[in-house]
Amino acid sequence: MRSSAVVSGALAVLLLVLVAVGWPPLLSLDRSVSEELHRSAVAEPGFTQLNRILSDWVWDPWTMRALIAVTVVVLWCRRERPLALWLTVTSLLTAAVQQGTKWAVDRERPDWPDPVDSAHYAAFPSGHAMTAAVSCGLLLWVLALHWREGWRGWSVAAVAALVSVLGVGWTRVYLGVHWPSDVVAGWLLGCFFVVVSILTFHTYGRGAGRAGPRGSGRSRMEETR
């Protein structure tokens, strides 16, 4: 699991550097993919509208944050307050890093003469992609801590999370408000923060993990070694 954090973090930093210095092959790939998808979005208004609904409502960052907030409340009511606070801190920290990176890189979004959607703030990294990766990763972790064994809905939840993370990245590029590398960076940073959060909780919150229902939290955390 530690290797996942190292790899995702290193790739995210590499991508950030390539974007910051304006590496021509990456910018050319971003442009070619975005132009092709934008032509499709203009030609298919019905499909474009579906993507807008998914991007702006179903997979919107505030929808993801609301799911985390509900989970935090449930954990708090179940007296698993260290875990509830851990989710809260992780979500807030990743949001701060996301906005700080946007400010530091200050990458311009794609600019089209016939846009099909609009977005604010800098482009890199994609806030939708990063928030979805962090939120879905944390939610799957909480489910694994409590209900994975014998719970038939686990595979459904895992597939829903994967579809959400990949799907929101697709919509942001298809709607012409992000470059592909913005989305990939959001995924990588999201993966990095989820893994680091889990590993850190295992190290410093082990006692809190034993407070989980029937000791399941401790056993799950030991499996992350």
N, C-alpha and C positions, 0 to 999 in steps of 0.2 A: 504493500500500500504506500509505503514511503517513496518507492520508485515512481509511483504515479504522480505524486506531488512534485518530485524533482523534474520529471519529464515535462509535465504540463506547465510548470513554472518557467523552465528554461525555454520552452518553445514560445510561451507568451512574451517573454523578454526579447527573444530573437525577433519575433514578429513586430514588436513595438519599435525596436531599433531599425528594422528594415523600412517600416512606414515613416519613422521620423526622418531618416536620411533620404527618403524618396527613391528606394531601390527600383530602377526602371522595370526589370522583369515582373516584379510583384505589381507595380502600378499598371503595367500593360495588361496583366492577367485580370486584375480587378476591373479595368475598363472594358475589356472584351466581354467578360461574363455579364457585367451589369448592363451593357448596351443590348446584348442579346435578350436578356430577360425583360428589359424595359420595352423593347419592341413587342414582345408577347403580351405584356401587361396593357399596353395601349390598344392592341388588337383584340383583346379578350376582356371586355369590361365586366362581364358577369363573374368570371373567375377572379378578376382583380378585386371586385367588391367582396367576394368571399374571403380573400386574403386580408382585406382591410378589417373585416369583422373578427377574424381569428387574431390578427396582430393587435388591434386596438381594444379588444374586449376580452376574448377568451384567454389569450396569452399575454396580455398587457402586464407590465411590471407591477402595477397596483393590484391586479388580480392575484399574482403570485405572492405579493406581500400580505394580502388578505388571508391567503391559505396558511402562511407562516404564522400570522397573528392568531388565527383560530387554533392552530396547533399549540402555540404558546399558552393560550388560555386553558386548553384542555389539560396540558401537562401541569400547569400551575394548580388547577383544581384537583388533580390527582396527587398533589404534593411532590411532584418531581420538579421542584423549582430550580435546582442547579441546571438541569437540562433545558428547561424553559428559558432561563437567562442565557444559556450558551447559544441557543438558536437566535435569540434576540441580538446578542452582541455580534454574532457572525453575520447576520443580515445587515445590521447597521454598518459594520466595518467594511463589508464588501461594497455597499452603496457608496461609502465615502471614498474608497479606493477607485471605484468606477468613475465618480465625478472628478476626482483629482487627476486621474489619468487622462480623461477627456480634456481637462483644462491644460494639462502639460503638453499633450501632443497637438491639440487644437487642429485636428484634421477636418477639412471641409467635406461636407456630404456631397453626394452626386448632385449635379445641377442639370436639369432637363428642361428643354423648351416646352414640353408638354407633360408636366408631372402628373402622376396619378395619386400621389399622397404627399404629405409633408411631415417634417419632424424638426425639432429644435435642438440646440446645443451641438457640440462637436460630435464627430462621427465615431472616433476610435476610443474605446471599444464599444460594441453594440450593447446598450443597456438592457434591451429586451433579451438578448441571448445570454448575457451574463447573469441577469436576475433569474431567468428560467433555469439555468444550470445550477445555480446556488440553491434556489428554492426547492426544485425537484430533487436534487441530491440530498438536501437536509430532510425532506419529507420521507424519502425512501429509507434513510438511515433510521429515523424515528420508528417507522413501520418495522424495520428489521430488528430493532431493539425489543419490540413488544410482541409482534404478531406474526413473524415470518413462519415459524414452525407450525405446520398444520393449517395455515391460512390459505385457502384456495384463491383468494383475491390478490395474492402477492404478484403473480405473473401479470395480471391485468394492470395493477398499479405501476409495475416496472415498465410495461409497454406504453402506458399512458404518459409516464414521465419522459421516456425516450422520444415519443412522438412530439410531445410538447417542446422539448429542448430543440430538436432538429427542425420541427415545423416552424417555430417562431423565427429561427434563423433564416429559413427559406423565405418567409413572408417579408422580412426586412429588406432582403436583396431584391426580391421580385417587385416590391413596391417602389424600389428605387431610392430608398432613404439611407441605405448603407452599402458600402463596398463589401465584397465577400470576406476580405481579410479582417474587417471590423467584427464580423460575426464569429469567425474562427477565433479571434482573440478573446471575445466574450466567453466562448465555450471553454477555452483553455484556462482563463483566469477563474471562471466559475468552478471548474474541476479542481484547480489548485486550492481554492479556499475551502471547498467542501472537504477534501482529503485532509488538509491541515487542521481544520476544525475538529474532525473526527479523531485524528491522532492526538491532538492536544487535549481533547476531553478524556481520551483514554489514559493519558499520562497524568493529568492534574485533576480529573473529575472521577477517578476510579471509585472513590467512596460514594459519590453521588450515584454512580451506576448501580451499585449494590442495592440502592433504595428502590430500583425499578420493580415492577410487579413480578413476584415469585423469583427474584434474582435474575430474570432474563436479561436485564440490561448489562450485568457484569459478563455473562457468558457471551453475549454478542460482541462486546468490546474486546474480549480476549481473542475472539476470532479475527479481529482486524490486525493482529500481530503478523 
